[in-house]
Amino acid sequence: VQLVESGGGLVHPGGSLRLSCAASGSIFRINAMGWYRQAPGEQRELVARVTSDSGTNYAGSVKGRFTLSRDNAKNTVYLQMNSLKPEDTAVYYCNAAGTTGYLRQFDAWGQGTQVTVSS
């Protein structure tokens, strides 16, 4: 299973960006899909994630500003990021977990996309 991310970039504080992540390969079912981020010198942290049994979860720091949506037909998730702050600067990684067409479990990561919020 491969994840392809897009949409990162440089934005001013208060601006918006939309990240996309598309999963491809032999996929039977995706149980969870979402975004994590890692700032320099920090640990990777959850940003937002949707699961098949518990809905969508957001980090407290992004609630009300970020919205995660999912297109099941395209195995794609989108992260709409509004009111961006300098502290949102990080490399954003897409993650998906589920079952392949060969009925094996997978836990895949994207290559990461840089988001920089700066004036």
N, CA and C atoms as a LAMMPS dump frame, in Angstrom:
ITEM: TIMESTEP
0
ITEM: NUMBER OF ATOMS
357
ITEM: BOX BOUNDS ff ff ff
-5.0000000000000000e+02 5.0000000000000000e+02
-5.0000000000000000e+02 5.0000000000000000e+02
-5.0000000000000000e+02 5.0000000000000000e+02
ITEM: ATOMS id mol type element x y z
1 1 1 N 0.86 -1.191 0
2 1 2 C 0 0 0
3 1 3 C 0.889 1.231 0
4 2 1 N 0.589 2.174 -0.868
5 2 2 C 1.378 3.411 -0.946
6 2 3 C 0.473 4.605 -0.649
7 3 1 N 1.07 5.582 0.001
8 3 2 C 0.357 6.822 0.292
9 3 3 C 1.074 7.965 -0.414
10 4 1 N 0.312 8.765 -1.134
11 4 2 C 0.87 9.919 -1.834
12 4 3 C 0.228 11.18 -1.278
13 5 1 N 1.08 12.06 -0.761
14 5 2 C 0.612 13.294 -0.131
15 5 3 C 0.84 14.478 -1.044
16 6 1 N 0.033 15.496 -0.862
17 6 2 C 0.233 16.74 -1.608
18 6 3 C -0.4 17.879 -0.834
19 7 1 N 0.024 19.103 -1.17
20 7 2 C -0.642 20.284 -0.634
21 7 3 C 0.13 21.095 0.377
22 8 1 N 1.318 20.669 0.754
23 8 2 C 2.081 21.459 1.704
24 8 3 C 2.62 22.729 1.071
25 9 1 N 3.249 23.569 1.904
26 9 2 C 3.824 24.789 1.372
27 9 3 C 4.053 25.833 2.445
28 10 1 N 4.289 27.044 1.985
29 10 2 C 4.538 28.186 2.869
30 10 3 C 3.307 29.07 2.878
31 11 1 N 2.883 29.458 4.078
32 11 2 C 1.693 30.3 4.204
33 11 3 C 1.912 31.276 5.346
34 12 1 N 1.278 32.441 5.247
35 12 2 C 1.351 33.432 6.32
36 12 3 C 0.457 33.026 7.477
37 13 1 N 0.768 33.5 8.671
38 13 2 C -0.131 33.241 9.808
39 13 3 C -1.541 33.718 9.497
40 14 1 N -2.518 32.876 9.879
41 14 2 C -3.906 33.166 9.569
42 14 3 C -4.37 32.605 8.253
43 15 1 N -3.453 32.108 7.463
44 15 2 C -3.792 31.556 6.153
45 15 3 C -4.295 30.13 6.225
46 16 1 N -4.53 29.574 5.045
47 16 2 C -5.098 28.223 4.945
48 16 3 C -4.293 27.372 3.966
49 17 1 N -4.315 26.091 4.217
50 17 2 C -3.76 25.095 3.304
51 17 3 C -4.648 23.867 3.346
52 18 1 N -4.616 23.098 2.26
53 18 2 C -5.356 21.833 2.215
54 18 3 C -4.404 20.731 1.807
55 19 1 N -4.273 19.74 2.675
56 19 2 C -3.444 18.58 2.377
57 19 3 C -4.32 17.439 1.87
58 20 1 N -3.765 16.68 0.935
59 20 2 C -4.45 15.494 0.421
60 20 3 C -3.547 14.287 0.575
61 21 1 N -4.169 13.142 0.788
62 21 2 C -3.422 11.883 0.89
63 21 3 C -4.248 10.794 0.235
64 22 1 N -3.677 10.179 -0.79
65 22 2 C -4.364 9.123 -1.519
66 22 3 C -3.646 7.803 -1.298
67 23 1 N -4.4 6.783 -0.933
68 23 2 C -3.852 5.439 -0.754
69 23 3 C -4.113 4.611 -2.001
70 24 1 N -3.099 3.846 -2.392
71 24 2 C -3.246 2.984 -3.564
72 24 3 C -2.597 1.641 -3.3
73 25 1 N -2.928 0.69 -4.153
74 25 2 C -2.405 -0.666 -3.988
75 25 3 C -3.557 -1.624 -3.748
76 26 1 N -3.204 -2.794 -3.271
77 26 2 C -4.217 -3.808 -3.011
78 26 3 C -4.824 -3.566 -1.634
79 27 1 N -5.962 -2.888 -1.636
80 27 2 C -6.608 -2.498 -0.379
81 27 3 C -7.976 -3.15 -0.292
82 28 1 N -8.187 -3.899 0.765
83 28 2 C -9.502 -4.47 1.012
84 28 3 C -10.333 -3.537 1.874
85 29 1 N -9.696 -3.018 2.916
86 29 2 C -10.399 -2.118 3.825
87 29 3 C -9.404 -1.226 4.538
88 30 1 N -9.775 0.044 4.68
89 30 2 C -8.997 0.965 5.507
90 30 3 C -9.767 1.191 6.793
91 31 1 N -9.155 0.864 7.909
92 31 2 C -9.799 1.021 9.216
93 31 3 C -9.54 2.392 9.828
94 32 1 N -8.394 2.967 9.505
95 32 2 C -8.036 4.267 10.069
96 32 3 C -7.145 5.005 9.08
97 33 1 N -7.353 6.316 9.011
98 33 2 C -6.537 7.126 8.101
99 33 3 C -6.504 8.538 8.631
100 34 1 N -5.327 9.147 8.551
101 34 2 C -5.242 10.496 9.069
102 34 3 C -3.868 11.094 8.936
103 35 1 N -3.623 12.144 9.715
104 35 2 C -2.407 12.93 9.622
105 35 3 C -1.724 13.055 10.974
106 36 1 N -0.406 12.966 10.925
107 36 2 C 0.458 13.239 12.051
108 36 3 C 1.42 14.341 11.615
109 37 1 N 2.089 14.952 12.584
110 37 2 C 3.093 15.955 12.228
111 37 3 C 4.271 15.866 13.178
112 38 1 N 5.403 16.338 12.662
113 38 2 C 6.625 16.33 13.461
114 38 3 C 7.381 17.611 13.195
115 39 1 N 7.542 18.392 14.245
116 39 2 C 8.324 19.62 14.178
117 39 3 C 9.771 19.306 14.537
118 40 1 N 10.717 20.139 14.129
119 40 2 C 12.125 19.882 14.442
120 40 3 C 12.352 19.727 15.942
121 41 1 N 13.023 18.655 16.314
122 41 2 C 13.33 18.41 17.71
123 41 3 C 12.17 17.898 18.533
124 42 1 N 11.039 17.632 17.884
125 42 2 C 9.866 17.168 18.604
126 42 3 C 9.496 15.757 18.158
127 43 1 N 8.657 15.109 18.968
128 43 2 C 8.152 13.793 18.587
129 43 3 C 6.986 13.948 17.61
130 44 1 N 6.775 12.907 16.834
131 44 2 C 5.63 12.905 15.936
132 44 3 C 4.351 12.85 16.769
133 45 1 N 3.366 13.658 16.376
134 45 2 C 2.126 13.726 17.129
135 45 3 C 0.922 13.621 16.197
136 46 1 N -0.171 13.114 16.747
137 46 2 C -1.404 13.015 15.988
138 46 3 C -1.979 14.404 15.741
139 47 1 N -2.436 14.63 14.513
140 47 2 C -3.143 15.855 14.175
141 47 3 C -4.643 15.556 14.077
142 48 1 N -4.991 14.629 13.227
143 48 2 C -6.394 14.25 13.044
144 48 3 C -6.44 12.872 12.402
145 49 1 N -7.436 12.094 12.804
146 49 2 C -7.518 10.715 12.337
147 49 3 C -8.973 10.276 12.344
148 50 1 N -9.368 9.57 11.292
149 50 2 C -10.718 9.03 11.233
150 50 3 C -10.618 7.51 11.253
151 51 1 N -11.439 6.884 12.08
152 51 2 C -11.467 5.43 12.151
153 51 3 C -12.874 4.943 11.84
154 52 1 N -12.954 3.679 11.468
155 52 2 C -14.247 3.118 11.069
156 52 3 C -15.182 2.919 12.249
157 53 1 N -14.628 2.883 13.464
158 53 2 C -15.492 2.602 14.613
159 53 3 C -15.626 3.742 15.601
160 54 1 N -14.752 4.753 15.523
161 54 2 C -14.836 5.817 16.526
162 54 3 C -14.861 7.213 15.933
163 55 1 N -15.071 7.304 14.648
164 55 2 C -15.207 8.618 14.051
165 55 3 C -13.894 9.351 13.918
166 56 1 N -13.946 10.678 14.006
167 56 2 C -12.778 11.518 13.789
168 56 3 C -12.289 12.102 15.102
169 57 1 N -10.98 12.03 15.305
170 57 2 C -10.349 12.605 16.481
171 57 3 C -9.357 13.681 16.055
172 58 1 N -9.311 14.748 16.838
173 58 2 C -8.403 15.857 16.561
174 58 3 C -7.519 16.117 17.776
175 59 1 N -6.298 16.582 17.51
176 59 2 C -5.478 17.1 18.588
177 59 3 C -6.139 18.366 19.118
178 60 1 N -6.008 18.573 20.413
179 60 2 C -6.63 19.734 21.022
180 60 3 C -6.169 21.04 20.407
181 61 1 N -4.907 21.062 19.971
182 61 2 C -4.328 22.3 19.448
183 61 3 C -4.894 22.695 18.085
184 62 1 N -5.584 21.767 17.404
185 62 2 C -6.092 22.074 16.063
186 62 3 C -7.61 22.063 15.999
187 63 1 N -8.264 21.674 17.071
188 63 2 C -9.728 21.636 17.06
189 63 3 C -10.299 23.009 16.743
190 64 1 N -11.295 22.998 15.86
191 64 2 C -11.916 24.255 15.456
192 64 3 C -11.197 24.956 14.32
193 65 1 N -9.984 24.526 14.012
194 65 2 C -9.225 25.152 12.926
195 65 3 C -9.001 24.184 11.757
196 66 1 N -8.806 22.912 12.071
197 66 2 C -8.534 21.894 11.054
198 66 3 C -9.758 20.999 10.901
199 67 1 N -9.996 20.567 9.677
200 67 2 C -11.086 19.644 9.397
201 67 3 C -10.586 18.501 8.523
202 68 1 N -10.826 17.295 8.997
203 68 2 C -10.437 16.098 8.244
204 68 3 C -11.672 15.548 7.537
205 69 1 N -11.545 15.28 6.252
206 69 2 C -12.634 14.657 5.516
207 69 3 C -12.084 13.472 4.731
208 70 1 N -12.993 12.576 4.335
209 70 2 C -12.559 11.331 3.711
210 70 3 C -13.454 11.019 2.518
211 71 1 N -12.827 10.59 1.44
212 71 2 C -13.54 10.103 0.262
213 71 3 C -13.259 8.609 0.172
214 72 1 N -14.192 7.813 0.647
215 72 2 C -13.968 6.367 0.706
216 72 3 C -13.779 5.759 -0.688
217 73 1 N -14.501 6.283 -1.664
218 73 2 C -14.411 5.728 -3.014
219 73 3 C -13.013 5.899 -3.6
220 74 1 N -12.315 6.968 -3.168
221 74 2 C -10.98 7.249 -3.686
222 74 3 C -9.875 6.883 -2.709
223 75 1 N -10.236 6.316 -1.555
224 75 2 C -9.244 6.006 -0.505
225 75 3 C -8.37 7.231 -0.221
226 76 1 N -9.012 8.362 -0.083
227 76 2 C -8.309 9.633 0.078
228 76 3 C -8.847 10.39 1.289
229 77 1 N -7.94 11.046 1.999
230 77 2 C -8.33 11.95 3.07
231 77 3 C -7.79 13.334 2.755
232 78 1 N -8.522 14.32 3.253
233 78 2 C -8.144 15.71 3.066
234 78 3 C -8.075 16.372 4.439
235 79 1 N -7.08 17.22 4.622
236 79 2 C -6.966 17.982 5.851
237 79 3 C -7.025 19.462 5.486
238 80 1 N -8.152 20.085 5.797
239 80 2 C -8.302 21.513 5.585
240 80 3 C -7.799 22.227 6.82
241 81 1 N -6.781 23.053 6.636
242 81 2 C -6.154 23.739 7.761
243 81 3 C -6.402 25.244 7.61
244 82 1 N -7.154 25.786 8.544
245 82 2 C -7.464 27.216 8.54
246 82 3 C -6.833 27.89 9.758
247 83 1 N -6.767 29.205 9.706
248 83 2 C -6.22 29.993 10.824
249 83 3 C -4.876 29.435 11.277
250 84 1 N -4.016 29.19 10.328
251 84 2 C -2.725 28.567 10.645
252 84 3 C -1.862 29.479 11.5
253 85 1 N -1.102 28.833 12.388
254 85 2 C -0.221 29.528 13.314
255 85 3 C 1.215 29.08 13.078
256 86 1 N 2.183 29.887 13.479
257 86 2 C 3.587 29.46 13.322
258 86 3 C 3.869 28.115 13.993
259 87 1 N 3.188 27.833 15.089
260 87 2 C 3.416 26.567 15.789
261 87 3 C 2.854 25.36 15.033
262 88 1 N 2.127 25.588 13.95
263 88 2 C 1.685 24.485 13.1
264 88 3 C 2.779 24.056 12.117
265 89 1 N 3.873 24.79 12.088
266 89 2 C 4.979 24.448 11.189
267 89 3 C 5.552 23.086 11.553
268 90 1 N 5.593 22.198 10.567
269 90 2 C 6.066 20.838 10.783
270 90 3 C 6.048 20.092 9.457
271 91 1 N 6.615 18.898 9.483
272 91 2 C 6.408 17.961 8.386
273 91 3 C 5.158 17.146 8.729
274 92 1 N 4.235 17.117 7.816
275 92 2 C 2.972 16.415 8.023
276 92 3 C 3.03 15.07 7.295
277 93 1 N 2.693 14.01 8.034
278 93 2 C 2.746 12.656 7.493
279 93 3 C 1.349 12.045 7.474
280 94 1 N 1.016 11.431 6.359
281 94 2 C -0.237 10.692 6.265
282 94 3 C -0.006 9.257 6.741
283 95 1 N -1.012 8.713 7.39
284 95 2 C -0.944 7.329 7.869
285 95 3 C -2.256 6.619 7.556
286 96 1 N -2.153 5.362 7.144
287 96 2 C -3.344 4.556 6.918
288 96 3 C -3.085 3.151 7.429
289 97 1 N -4.108 2.553 8.027
290 97 2 C -4.014 1.193 8.536
291 97 3 C -5.268 0.426 8.138
292 98 1 N -5.068 -0.842 7.809
293 98 2 C -6.222 -1.634 7.405
294 98 3 C -5.827 -3.017 6.954
295 99 1 N -6.555 -3.515 5.973
296 99 2 C -6.367 -4.876 5.471
297 99 3 C -6.163 -4.835 3.958
298 100 1 N -5.142 -5.557 3.486
299 100 2 C -4.891 -5.587 2.052
300 100 3 C -5.844 -6.572 1.372
301 101 1 N -5.766 -6.566 0.052
302 101 2 C -6.551 -7.512 -0.719
303 101 3 C -6.131 -8.944 -0.503
304 102 1 N -4.958 -9.136 0.075
305 102 2 C -4.474 -10.47 0.414
306 102 3 C -4.789 -10.801 1.872
307 103 1 N -5.649 -9.97 2.476
308 103 2 C -6.106 -10.166 3.853
309 103 3 C -4.967 -10.119 4.843
310 104 1 N -3.998 -9.247 4.562
311 104 2 C -2.922 -8.993 5.518
312 104 3 C -3.092 -7.586 6.047
313 105 1 N -2.698 -7.39 7.292
314 105 2 C -2.8 -6.069 7.901
315 105 3 C -1.693 -5.168 7.357
316 106 1 N -2.004 -3.902 7.182
317 106 2 C -0.983 -2.951 6.797
318 106 3 C -1.081 -1.706 7.664
319 107 1 N 0.061 -1.028 7.782
320 107 2 C 0.172 0.252 8.496
321 107 3 C 1.179 1.064 7.7
322 108 1 N 0.68 1.947 6.859
323 108 2 C 1.522 2.645 5.892
324 108 3 C 1.675 4.128 6.233
325 109 1 N 2.829 4.666 5.844
326 109 2 C 3.124 6.089 6.042
327 109 3 C 3.478 6.73 4.708
328 110 1 N 3.101 7.978 4.563
329 110 2 C 3.522 8.748 3.413
330 110 3 C 4.925 9.3 3.617
331 111 1 N 5.43 9.977 2.599
332 111 2 C 6.804 10.477 2.646
333 111 3 C 6.918 11.783 3.426
334 112 1 N 5.794 12.409 3.705
335 112 2 C 5.802 13.657 4.456
336 112 3 C 5.744 14.865 3.54
337 113 1 N 5.06 15.904 4.003
338 113 2 C 4.987 17.159 3.25
339 113 3 C 5.18 18.319 4.225
340 114 1 N 6.026 19.254 3.818
341 114 2 C 6.385 20.35 4.71
342 114 3 C 5.302 21.427 4.711
343 115 1 N 4.92 21.834 5.911
344 115 2 C 4.029 22.979 6.089
345 115 3 C 4.786 24.01 6.919
346 116 1 N 4.937 25.202 6.369
347 116 2 C 5.636 26.277 7.061
348 116 3 C 4.72 27.478 7.164
349 117 1 N 4.532 27.933 8.396
350 117 2 C 3.685 29.103 8.647
351 117 3 C 4.594 30.221 9.162
352 118 1 N 4.753 31.229 8.338
353 118 2 C 5.696 32.286 8.688
354 118 3 C 5.318 33.57 7.976
355 119 1 N 5.596 34.671 8.635
356 119 2 C 5.362 35.968 7.998
357 119 3 C 6.624 36.435 7.275
